Amino acid sequence: MRTTTGTVEESLLWSHPTLGLRLVVDGAGAVGLGAPDQDRTRLLPLVEVTATGHGRSWSGERFIDTAIGERLAYRGHDTVQDGDWEHTTIRLADPDTGLAAQVGLSTLPGAGILRTRVRLVNEGPVPLRLESVSTLTLGGIVDADGGLDGLTVHWADNDWLAECRWRQSPFRDENVPLSRAAHGHEGRGCFERYSQGSWSTGRHLPVAALTDGDGRAWLWQIESSAGWRFETGEREGAAYVALFGPDEVHHQWHHQLAPGAEFTTVPAVLVQAETGGLDAAFGELTDYRRLIRRDHADHATLPVIYNDYMNTLMGDPTTEKLLPLVAAAAAAGAEVFVIDAGWYDDDAQGWWDAVGAWEAAPRRFPGGIREVLDAIRRHGMTPGLWLEPEVVGVRSPLARTLPPEAFFRRGGVRVTEHGRHHLDLRHPAARAHLDQVVDRLVGEWGVGYLKLDYNINIGPGTESGPESAGAGLLGHHRAHLDWMGSLLDRHPRLVLENCGSGGLRMDYAQLAVAQLQSTSDQQDLLRYPPIAAAAATAVAPEQAAVWAYPQPGHTPDEIAFTLTGALLGRIHLSGFLDRMNDDQLGLVRSAIGVYKDIRPEIGEARPFWPLGLPAWEDAWIAQGLRGRTSTFLTVWRRGPGGGSRTLTVPHLRGVDLVPEVLHPGTADATARWDAAEGTLTVFLPRPDTAVLLRLGAAG
């Protein structure tokens, strides 16, 4: 198919009706991706590359309009089918440098999903020093005539104890109109977000979106633990999006590409929803996340996890303290019992800067830790342990016995952060050490669950030989993912929880391998609801570990509040259950019973937010799951104010249904459904209460 735009003849290479995108090549061989009705001049080069000596055609903060990108010319393309996936590879080449690019576009029929990745090969005679490479560029999303002023940009700030804080701003507030006709040039700036250091989500989530006033949404996710950046702005009078892995400016990343060598970018995905806004787009993204992750039984069984840490033992486990908790957790309905931090601590100076060997502390477990692990199994639960595998404390003997090359170094000096060194898992000695540890814990001790924590931000990375620090971090990151995969290959029933001081490494590079994600270290039960409600924007619900920490000193409402917030994700139960009276423990058992009843639907349900994504101080918060046969909805009320709130549930409009209170029975919660309007009015007469409802068809 050929079309003519102005004087430039175009050929259609690829299109996807559900996504509303097409890929075209012009007469000069330039390839661009964008909406079908957009002028070719508004499309970006399909791949944007900066390299030393090959910068941009217009200088500024943007990483688009690159010299190499503009020279990359079409060579050919092919499409192959792999099950339901359709994979198209576009081949490009730069005649000046000999750089060749293979752009992978992966789609599913009928789904608004586009996954991309770029492979570069240096076919030229001299090395190229890469400084940034795009994974996806998309131009001409919406033009000024078609509603650029009506766009909204959405992004999520992320911090320790304050994860998944979504914000939004009019596109025009972030990319103001510059009256290009008056001066003939594009702007130099853009709206951008990026990671910093080795906590991939220590500042923001690698997920963001554009929406318009007609219900359309463009949502993207970058899958990297080792540096990422996105930008969106105005170019040629239309909105564009460009997604990147690490780069030199923000991550101290450059990559020396020798003749014949290759480099592959981190993956990214674009989701487009024609109607339904962010809820519809996050539904598609949730389906996609389930498709790309490693298969594991945990995603279907969703066992209830008890962890001894949060607001309970706080890193001070002993046999004496654990055995009563084991019995109480089993009585409450837990199916996994995790001994968190401190089980290895036998050091009078503390364990933080002495970790690394991961041996049980005799002082804490006079009869050996296996006494406790055996007790967990006798109570019908799977034993789990906390581990921080990538670090070695500065006082650990391993800091002296492992070779210097097994650690992160910069400028020839071993990196130290918060009393720890960082292992480089590309080194065989580092990997062999961790393999021996895990094979002992799992193979000899019978541990079936490992919580893999990551409590330091080591900065830009490691320099091994001539490589840049950012390239070293990317190399370690890929080796770390390979190592986790190898653990599951050897121990298929092992469950891995990803944790980074809560949710500070919450990305789908990790979560395509790990089964669960810790969503936060937040200890205040009244601060957790916006995190719990928004967690499904970052993690599939069945992978989102949400703390529920009822205590014997809590009121019935407080016990119900902390438990209710975890019921649409993965319960991470904690608290001194062994000190509760029968009525209190009955409330815990009741919540766990509800969870076990509804969990078969969680792993296939799509999330939605009837009140919109929550703000940090919102008094009323609501998050739902749209399952096969039922819709589930959690509503929180924090603080004083009115005792009712009306929510809109569009997908149930016109359905005759009866709201059912699943949990708790202590909040005096009621709900009234208006089928004609598709609205639900929820009554919570007391502040700081919550309710889980099932919205099913009337019998």
C-alpha positions in Angstrom: 0.0 0.0 0.0 1.4 3.4 -1.0 0.2 6.9 -0.1 1.5 10.4 -0.8 2.0 13.0 1.9 3.0 16.3 0.3 5.7 15.3 -2.2 6.9 12.2 -0.2 5.7 8.8 -1.2 5.1 6.4 1.6 4.8 2.6 1.9 2.9 0.9 4.7 5.1 -1.7 6.4 3.0 -2.7 9.4 -0.3 -1.7 11.1 -2.3 -2.7 14.1 -6.0 -1.7 14.1 -6.5 -2.3 17.8 -3.5 -0.1 18.7 -4.4 2.4 16.1 -0.8 2.6 14.8 0.9 2.2 11.5 4.5 1.9 10.5 5.5 3.7 7.2 8.6 4.1 5.1 9.1 7.1 2.9 10.9 7.3 -0.4 14.2 8.1 1.3 14.0 5.0 3.5 13.1 6.8 6.7 10.7 4.7 8.9 8.3 6.1 11.5 5.6 4.8 13.8 2.4 6.8 14.6 -1.3 7.2 14.2 -2.8 6.5 10.7 -4.0 10.1 10.2 -0.8 11.8 11.0 1.5 13.6 8.5 4.8 11.7 8.0 6.7 14.8 9.3 5.2 14.3 12.7 6.6 10.8 13.1 9.9 10.3 14.9 12.7 8.0 13.5 11.8 4.5 14.6 15.1 4.3 16.5 16.9 7.2 18.1 20.6 6.8 18.9 23.2 9.2 20.3 26.8 8.2 20.0 30.0 10.2 20.7 30.5 12.2 17.5 26.9 11.7 16.4 24.6 13.9 18.4 21.3 15.5 17.7 20.1 17.8 14.9 18.5 20.2 17.5 20.2 20.6 20.9 18.3 20.5 24.1 16.9 18.2 26.8 15.3 15.8 24.4 16.9 12.6 23.2 15.1 12.6 19.9 15.9 14.0 16.4 19.3 12.3 16.5 21.7 12.3 13.6 22.0 8.5 13.5 18.2 8.1 13.9 17.6 10.4 10.9 20.1 8.4 8.8 18.8 4.9 9.7 17.2 3.6 6.5 14.9 0.7 5.7 16.6 -2.6 4.8 13.6 -5.0 5.1 11.3 -6.7 7.5 9.7 -10.0 8.3 7.0 -11.4 10.6 6.8 -14.7 12.4 4.1 -16.2 14.6 4.9 -17.7 18.0 1.8 -19.0 19.5 -0.6 -16.1 20.0 2.3 -13.6 19.6 3.1 -12.0 16.3 6.7 -10.8 16.1 7.7 -8.3 13.4 11.4 -7.3 12.9 12.2 -4.1 11.1 15.8 -3.9 9.7 17.5 -0.5 9.4 21.0 0.6 8.7 23.1 3.9 8.9 25.2 4.3 5.8 27.7 6.6 7.5 28.6 4.5 10.5 27.6 1.0 9.4 25.3 0.7 12.5 22.5 -1.7 11.9 19.3 -1.8 13.9 16.7 -4.6 14.3 13.5 -3.3 15.9 11.3 -6.0 17.3 7.5 -5.3 17.5 5.5 -7.9 19.3 1.7 -7.8 19.4 -1.3 -10.0 20.2 -4.5 -10.2 18.0 -7.3 -8.0 19.4 -5.1 -6.6 22.2 -3.9 -3.0 22.4 -0.4 -4.1 23.3 2.9 -3.3 21.6 6.1 -4.7 23.1 9.4 -3.4 21.6 13.1 -4.0 21.8 16.0 -2.9 19.7 19.1 -4.8 18.8 22.1 -2.8 17.4 25.0 -4.4 15.5 28.1 -2.5 14.5 28.7 -3.5 10.8 31.2 -0.6 10.3 35.0 -0.6 10.5 35.4 1.5 13.7 34.0 1.3 17.2 30.9 3.4 18.2 30.6 4.8 21.7 26.8 4.6 22.3 25.3 7.2 24.7 21.6 6.6 24.4 19.4 4.2 22.5 15.6 4.3 22.4 13.4 1.2 22.8 10.3 2.8 21.5 9.5 6.1 19.7 6.0 7.1 18.8 5.1 10.4 17.1 2.0 12.1 16.0 -0.1 10.8 18.9 -2.5 13.7 19.0 -2.0 17.0 17.1 -2.9 20.5 18.1 -6.0 20.5 15.9 -7.1 17.1 17.2 -6.9 17.9 21.0 -3.3 18.4 22.1 -4.7 21.0 24.6 -7.0 18.3 26.0 -4.2 15.8 26.9 -3.3 15.0 30.4 0.0 13.4 31.5 0.0 10.9 34.3 3.0 9.6 36.3 3.8 8.1 39.7 6.2 9.3 42.3 7.7 6.6 44.4 9.6 6.7 47.7 10.3 4.6 50.7 7.1 4.3 52.7 5.2 6.3 50.0 5.0 4.1 46.9 2.7 4.4 43.9 1.7 8.1 44.4 0.0 8.9 41.1 -0.1 12.5 39.9 -1.5 14.2 36.8 -1.1 17.5 35.0 -2.4 19.0 31.8 0.0 18.3 29.0 0.1 22.0 28.2 1.2 22.8 31.7 4.3 20.6 31.2 4.8 21.4 27.5 3.7 24.9 27.1 2.8 26.3 23.6 5.8 28.1 22.2 4.4 29.8 19.0 6.7 27.9 16.7 5.5 29.9 13.7 7.1 33.0 15.2 10.6 31.5 15.3 10.6 28.4 13.1 12.1 26.0 15.7 10.9 23.2 18.0 11.2 23.5 21.7 14.3 22.2 23.5 12.5 20.7 26.5 10.1 17.9 27.3 8.3 16.3 30.2 10.7 13.5 31.5 11.0 11.1 34.3 13.9 8.7 35.0 15.5 6.5 37.5 18.6 7.2 39.6 21.1 4.6 40.7 20.3 0.9 41.4 16.8 1.5 42.9 14.9 1.4 39.7 11.8 2.8 41.3 13.4 4.9 44.1 12.1 8.1 42.5 9.3 7.2 40.1 7.6 4.2 38.6 8.7 3.3 35.1 5.1 3.5 34.1 3.2 6.6 32.8 0.4 7.6 30.5 -1.3 10.2 28.3 -5.1 10.5 28.3 -7.5 12.7 26.4 -11.0 13.9 27.2 -12.7 11.2 25.0 -11.5 8.2 27.1 -8.4 7.4 25.1 -5.3 6.4 26.9 -1.7 5.7 25.9 0.1 3.9 28.8 3.7 2.7 28.8 6.0 0.6 30.9 9.8 0.3 30.7 11.2 -3.0 32.0 14.6 -2.3 33.5 16.3 -2.5 36.9 19.4 -0.7 35.6 18.3 2.7 34.4 15.4 4.0 32.4 14.0 7.2 31.1 10.9 8.4 29.2 10.0 11.7 27.7 6.9 13.2 26.1 6.5 16.5 24.5 5.4 18.4 21.4 7.1 18.0 18.0 5.8 19.3 14.7 2.6 20.3 16.4 1.8 16.9 17.8 2.5 14.9 21.0 5.2 12.2 21.0 6.6 9.6 23.4 10.1 8.2 23.5 11.2 5.4 25.9 14.8 4.6 26.8 16.9 2.3 29.0 20.0 3.8 30.7 21.8 6.8 29.1 25.0 8.7 29.7 23.5 11.9 31.0 21.2 10.4 33.7 22.9 7.0 34.5 26.6 7.3 33.6 25.9 4.7 30.8 27.8 4.4 27.6 28.6 1.3 25.7 31.6 0.8 23.4 30.3 -1.1 20.4 33.2 -2.7 18.6 33.0 -3.7 15.0 30.9 -6.9 14.8 29.6 -6.4 18.4 25.9 -6.0 19.3 23.8 -4.4 22.0 20.2 -5.0 22.9 18.0 -2.5 24.7 15.8 -3.2 27.7 12.2 -4.0 26.7 9.2 -1.7 26.9 5.5 -1.9 26.2 2.9 0.5 24.9 -0.8 0.0 25.7 -3.5 1.9 23.9 -7.1 2.0 25.0 -9.6 3.6 22.6 -12.2 4.0 25.4 -12.3 3.6 29.1 -9.3 5.7 30.0 -6.7 4.6 32.5 -8.8 1.8 33.9 -9.0 0.1 30.5 -5.3 0.7 29.8 -4.2 -0.7 33.1 -6.5 -3.7 32.5 -4.6 -4.4 29.2 -1.3 -3.8 31.0 -2.2 -6.3 33.7 -3.0 -9.0 31.1 0.3 -8.3 29.4 2.2 -8.6 32.7 0.7 -12.0 33.2 1.8 -13.1 29.7 5.5 -12.1 30.0 6.3 -13.4 33.4 7.7 -16.9 34.1 5.0 -19.5 34.7 4.7 -20.6 38.3 2.1 -22.4 40.4 2.2 -19.5 43.0 0.3 -17.3 40.5 -2.7 -19.6 40.7 -2.6 -20.9 44.3 -2.0 -17.5 46.0 -1.1 -19.0 49.5 -1.5 -16.8 52.5 1.9 -15.6 53.8 2.7 -14.8 57.4 6.0 -12.8 57.9 7.3 -12.1 61.4 8.8 -8.7 60.7 6.4 -5.8 60.3 5.4 -4.3 63.6 6.2 -7.6 65.2 9.7 -9.1 65.7 11.3 -6.3 63.5 14.5 -8.3 62.8 14.8 -10.0 66.2 13.7 -13.6 65.7 14.5 -16.4 68.2 13.2 -19.9 68.7 11.4 -18.7 71.8 9.6 -15.9 70.0 8.9 -17.7 66.8 7.3 -21.0 68.0 4.2 -19.3 69.5 3.8 -17.2 66.3 4.1 -20.3 64.2 1.2 -22.0 66.0 -0.9 -18.8 65.9 -0.3 -18.1 62.2 -1.3 -21.7 61.3 -4.5 -21.3 63.4 -5.3 -18.1 61.6 -5.0 -19.8 58.2 -1.5 -18.9 57.0 0.1 -21.3 54.5 3.6 -19.9 54.3 5.6 -18.7 57.4 8.6 -16.4 56.6 11.3 -15.7 59.1 12.4 -12.2 58.1 15.7 -10.4 58.9 18.0 -11.2 61.8 18.0 -15.0 61.8 21.7 -15.0 61.0 22.6 -12.3 63.6 25.1 -13.5 66.2 27.3 -10.4 66.3 27.5 -8.2 69.3 28.1 -5.2 67.0 24.9 -5.9 65.0 24.2 -7.6 61.7 23.8 -4.8 59.2 27.4 -4.5 58.1 28.3 -8.1 58.8 25.9 -10.0 56.5 27.0 -12.3 53.7 27.5 -15.8 54.9 23.8 -16.4 55.7 24.4 -18.9 58.5 21.8 -19.3 61.3 22.8 -17.7 64.6 23.3 -20.3 67.4 22.5 -17.7 70.0 19.1 -17.2 68.5 18.3 -20.8 67.8 19.9 -23.0 70.5 18.4 -26.1 69.0 19.3 -25.0 65.5 17.1 -23.1 63.1 15.8 -26.4 61.7 13.8 -26.8 64.9 11.7 -23.8 63.9 11.6 -24.8 60.2 10.4 -28.3 61.2 7.7 -26.7 63.4 6.5 -24.6 60.5 6.1 -27.7 58.4 4.4 -29.7 61.2 1.8 -26.9 61.2 1.2 -27.4 57.5 3.0 -24.3 56.3 5.9 -23.8 53.9 8.9 -22.3 55.7 10.5 -19.1 54.2 13.6 -17.0 55.0 14.7 -13.4 54.3 17.9 -13.0 52.3 19.7 -9.9 50.9 21.9 -11.8 48.4 23.5 -8.9 46.4 25.3 -7.4 49.4 28.2 -8.3 51.7 28.8 -6.3 54.9 32.1 -4.5 55.3 32.8 -6.6 58.4 31.9 -9.9 56.8 34.8 -12.3 56.2 33.6 -12.7 52.7 34.6 -9.1 52.1 38.2 -10.3 52.3 37.9 -13.8 50.9 36.0 -13.2 47.7 38.2 -11.8 44.9 38.1 -8.0 44.4 36.6 -8.4 40.9 33.5 -10.0 42.5 32.4 -6.6 43.9 31.2 -3.3 42.4 34.2 -1.0 41.9 34.5 2.5 40.5 37.8 4.1 39.6 39.5 0.9 40.8 38.1 1.4 44.3 35.5 -1.0 45.9 32.2 0.8 46.4 30.8 1.0 49.9 27.3 2.1 50.7 25.7 2.1 54.2 28.2 -0.4 55.5 27.8 -2.8 52.6 29.7 -3.8 49.5 27.8 -5.0 46.4 28.4 -8.2 44.5 28.8 -8.3 40.7 26.9 -11.4 39.7 28.8 -11.6 36.4 31.8 -12.8 38.4 31.8 -16.6 38.8 32.9 -16.4 42.4 30.0 -14.1 43.4 27.5 -16.4 41.7 29.0 -19.6 43.1 28.8 -18.2 46.6 25.1 -17.4 46.3 24.3 -20.7 44.6 25.9 -22.5 47.5 23.8 -20.4 50.0 20.5 -20.9 48.3 21.1 -24.6 47.6 21.9 -25.1 51.3 18.8 -23.2 52.4 16.4 -24.8 49.9 18.1 -28.2 49.3 19.2 -29.0 52.8 17.0 -27.0 55.1 13.8 -27.4 53.0 13.0 -23.7 52.7 10.3 -23.1 50.0 10.1 -19.3 50.0 12.8 -16.7 49.8 12.2 -13.0 50.4 15.0 -11.3 48.4 15.6 -7.8 49.8 17.7 -5.0 48.4 18.3 -2.2 50.9 21.0 0.0 49.3 21.2 2.3 46.3 24.7 1.6 45.1 24.7 4.5 42.7 25.4 4.4 38.9 27.0 1.0 38.9 30.4 -0.7 38.5 33.3 -0.2 36.2 34.8 -3.5 35.2 37.8 -2.7 33.0 36.9 0.0 30.4 33.1 -0.2 30.8 31.1 2.7 32.1 29.4 2.4 35.5 26.0 2.4 34.0 26.9 -0.4 31.6 28.3 -2.4 34.6 25.0 -2.0 36.4 23.1 -3.2 33.3 25.4 -6.2 33.0 24.9 -7.1 36.7 21.2 -6.6 36.4 21.0 -9.0 33.5 23.2 -11.5 35.4 21.0 -11.1 38.5 17.9 -12.0 36.5 19.7 -15.0 35.0 20.7 -16.1 38.5 17.1 -15.9 39.8 15.9 -17.9 36.8 18.5 -20.5 37.5 17.3 -20.9 41.1 13.8 -21.6 39.8 15.2 -24.0 37.2 16.9 -26.0 40.0 14.1 -25.6 42.5 10.8 -25.3 40.6 8.6 -25.1 43.6 10.6 -22.3 45.3 8.8 -19.0 45.5 10.8 -15.7 45.2 9.6 -12.4 46.7 11.2 -9.3 45.2 11.8 -6.5 47.8 13.8 -3.3 47.7 13.2 -1.7 51.0 9.6 -2.2 50.1 8.8 -1.1 46.6 12.1 0.6 45.5 12.9 -2.0 42.8 9.4 -2.6 41.6 9.8 -3.2 37.9 8.8 -5.9 35.4 12.4 -6.9 34.7 12.3 -8.3 38.2 8.7 -9.3 38.3 8.9 -11.3 35.1 11.0 -13.7 37.1 10.0 -13.2 40.8 6.6 -14.3 41.9 5.8 -11.5 44.4 6.6 -7.9 45.1 6.8 -6.2 48.4 4.7 -3.0 48.0 6.0 -1.0 51.0 7.6 -0.9 54.4 4.9 1.5 55.6 4.1 0.7 59.3 1.2 3.1 59.8 -2.0 1.2 58.9 -3.8 4.6 58.1 -1.0 5.5 55.6 -1.1 2.1 53.7 -4.5 2.5 51.8 -3.2 4.7 48.9 -0.3 2.3 48.5 -2.4 -0.8 48.6 -5.1 0.7 46.3 -2.5 1.9 43.7 -0.2 -1.1 43.8 -2.0 -2.8 40.9 -0.7 0.1 38.7 2.8 -1.3 39.3 2.2 -5.0 39.9 -0.4 -7.6 38.9 -2.7 -8.0 41.9 -1.7 -11.6 42.6 1.9 -10.4 42.8 1.3 -7.4 45.1 2.3 -8.3 48.6 0.3 -6.0 51.0 1.0 -6.0 54.7 -1.8 -6.7 57.2 -0.5 -6.3 60.7 -3.3 -6.6 63.3 -2.2 -6.4 66.9 -3.7 -7.4 70.3 -3.9 -3.7 71.3 -6.0 -2.8 68.2 -9.7 -2.1 68.3 -11.9 -4.3 66.1 -12.1 -1.5 63.5 -8.3 -1.3 63.4 -7.9 -5.0 63.0 -10.5 -5.0 60.2 -9.0 -2.0 58.6 -5.5 -3.4 58.2 -6.8 -6.8 57.0 -9.3 -5.5 54.5 -6.7 -3.5 52.6 -4.8 -6.7 51.7 -7.7 -8.8 50.5 -7.5 -7.9 46.8 -3.7 -8.6 46.5 -1.4 -11.0 48.3 -1.8 -11.0 52.1 1.4 -10.5 54.0 0.1 -11.2 57.5 2.1 -10.1 60.5 1.3 -9.0 64.1 1.5 -10.7 67.5 -1.3 -13.2 66.8 -0.2 -15.3 69.6 -1.2 -12.6 72.1 -4.7 -12.1 70.8 -7.9 -13.1 72.5 -10.3 -15.4 70.8 -12.5 -12.6 69.4 -9.5 -10.8 67.9 -8.1 -14.0 66.3 -11.6 -14.7 65.0 -11.5 -11.5 63.1 -8.2 -12.5 61.5 -9.5 -16.0 60.7 -12.6 -14.5 59.1 -10.6 -12.2 56.8 -8.3 -15.1 55.8 -11.4 -17.2 55.1 -12.8 -14.6 52.8 -9.5 -14.3 51.0 -9.4 -18.0 50.3 -12.9 -17.9 48.9 -12.2 -15.1 46.4 -8.5 -15.8 45.5 -9.3 -18.1 42.6 -10.6 -15.0 40.8 -7.8 -12.6 41.7 -5.2 -14.1 39.3 -7.4 -13.3 36.2 -9.1 -10.1 37.3 -8.5 -6.6 36.0 -8.0 -3.7 38.4 -10.1 -0.5 38.3 -10.4 2.7 40.5 -14.0 4.1 40.8 -12.8 7.3 42.4 -9.7 7.6 40.3 -6.1 6.8 41.3 -5.8 7.8 45.0 -3.9 10.9 46.2 -1.8 10.5 49.4 -4.2 12.4 51.7 -7.6 11.3 50.2 -10.2 10.6 52.8 -12.1 8.1 50.6 -10.2 5.6 48.4 -11.6 2.8 46.3 -10.0 0.0 44.3 -11.7 -2.9 42.6 -11.1 -6.1 40.7 -13.2 -7.1 37.7 -13.3 -10.9 37.8 -14.8 -13.7 35.7 -18.1 -13.8 37.6 -18.0 -11.0 40.2 -16.7 -7.6 40.7 -14.9 -7.0 44.0 -14.5 -3.5 45.5 -12.5 -2.3 48.5 -13.5 1.1 50.0 -11.5 2.9 52.7 -12.7 5.9 54.7 -9.9 7.8 56.6 -10.6 10.6 59.0 -13.7 12.6 59.9 -16.2 13.8 57.4 -19.3 12.4 55.7 -20.1 8.8 56.2 -21.0 7.9 52.6 -19.5 8.2 49.2 -21.0 7.4 45.7 -18.9 5.6 43.2 -19.4 5.0 39.5 -18.9 1.5 38.2 -19.5 1.9 34.4 -19.0 -1.8 33.4 -22.0 -2.8 35.6 -24.4 -0.1 34.5 -27.8 -1.6 33.8 -27.0 -4.8 35.7 -29.4 -5.8 38.5 -27.2 -6.7 41.4 -27.1 -6.8 45.2 -24.0 -5.5 46.9 -22.7 -8.1 49.4 -20.4 -7.1 52.3 -17.7 -9.8 52.4 -15.5 -8.2 55.2 -15.7 -7.1 57.9 -18.8 -7.5 59.9 -17.6 -4.9 62.4 -17.7 -1.7 60.4 -21.5 -1.5 60.0 -20.9 -1.0 56.3 -23.8 -0.9 53.9 -24.1 -0.2 50.2 -26.9 0.8 47.7 -26.7 0.1 44.0 -28.4 2.2 41.3 -28.4 0.1 38.2 -29.7 2.8 35.8 -26.9 5.2 36.7 -24.3 2.5 37.4 -23.5 4.1 40.8 -22.8 2.5 44.1 -23.3 4.5 47.4 -21.2 3.1 50.2 -22.0 3.9 53.8 -19.1 3.7 56.4 -20.6 5.5 59.5 -17.3 5.5 61.5 -14.0 7.1 60.4 -10.9 4.9 59.7 -12.9 1.9 58.6 -12.9 -0.1 55.4 -15.1 -2.7 53.6 -14.7 -5.3 50.9 -17.8 -5.7 48.7 -18.8 -8.2 46.1 -21.0 -6.9 43.3 -22.7 -9.9 41.8 -25.9 -10.3 39.8 -29.0 -10.6 41.9 -30.2 -14.2 42.4 
